[in-house]
Amino acid sequence: MSETKQTRLRKLDYRSRHRGIREMDIVFGRFAEQVLETLTDAELDDYERILELPDDKLFSWATGREQVPDDVRSPLLDALLSLAHMNPTD
């Protein structure tokens, strides 16, 4: 049985807010709140892929300590990281 889109969105929203590193919980939580419901199925697939990435790498990319590798980069990840540059702990 396949899950409904609403169920999928609820699961992704929860995963966005409970990542492990508080700063990333805030960034992902805000991102989910702002755009999750507007994403296409393909973008939701990409978002699930992004959620699987390690917090330490995401944090390094968000803070500019490291460059995002080309094989990981996507428009959705770029949008998420640009949100992180806007004071993630406000």
C-alpha positions in Angstrom: 0.0 0.0 0.0 1.4 3.4 -0.9 1.3 6.3 1.5 -0.7 9.3 0.7 1.1 12.6 -0.1 -0.2 14.1 3.1 1.3 11.2 5.1 4.6 11.6 3.3 4.6 15.4 4.0 4.0 14.8 7.7 6.8 12.3 7.9 9.2 14.6 6.0 8.2 17.5 8.3 8.9 15.5 11.4 12.3 14.3 10.0 13.1 17.9 9.2 12.6 19.1 12.7 14.3 16.1 14.5 17.8 15.7 12.9 20.2 15.8 15.8 22.1 19.1 15.5 19.8 21.8 16.8 20.9 24.4 14.2 20.1 21.9 11.4 16.7 21.2 13.1 15.9 24.9 12.8 17.1 25.2 9.2 15.3 22.1 8.0 12.2 22.9 10.1 11.9 26.4 8.6 12.5 25.1 5.1 9.9 22.4 5.5 7.4 25.0 6.9 8.0 27.3 3.9 8.2 25.0 0.9 7.4 21.4 1.7 3.8 21.5 0.5 4.8 23.2 -2.7 7.3 20.5 -3.8 6.7 18.1 -6.7 7.0 14.4 -6.2 10.5 14.5 -7.8 11.5 17.3 -5.5 10.2 15.4 -2.5 12.4 12.5 -3.6 15.4 14.8 -3.7 14.4 16.2 -0.3 14.4 12.7 1.2 17.8 12.2 -0.3 19.0 15.4 1.3 17.6 14.3 4.7 19.8 11.3 4.5 23.0 13.4 4.3 25.1 13.7 7.4 24.4 16.7 9.6 28.1 17.5 10.0 28.5 17.8 6.2 25.3 19.8 5.8 26.4 22.1 8.6 29.8 22.6 7.0 28.2 23.4 3.7 25.7 25.7 5.3 28.4 27.7 7.1 30.7 27.8 4.1 33.4 25.7 5.7 33.3 23.3 2.8 32.0 23.4 -0.8 29.1 21.2 -1.7 30.3 18.4 -4.0 28.9 18.5 -7.5 27.6 15.0 -7.2 25.5 16.0 -4.1 24.4 19.5 -5.2 20.8 20.1 -6.5 18.6 23.2 -6.8 16.7 22.1 -3.7 19.8 21.7 -1.6 21.1 25.1 -2.8 17.7 26.6 -1.7 18.0 24.9 1.7 21.5 26.0 2.3 20.7 29.6 1.2 18.1 29.6 4.0 20.8 28.5 6.4 22.8 31.6 5.6 20.0 33.7 6.8 20.8 33.4 10.6 19.7 29.8 11.3 19.4 30.3 15.0 17.1 33.4 15.0 
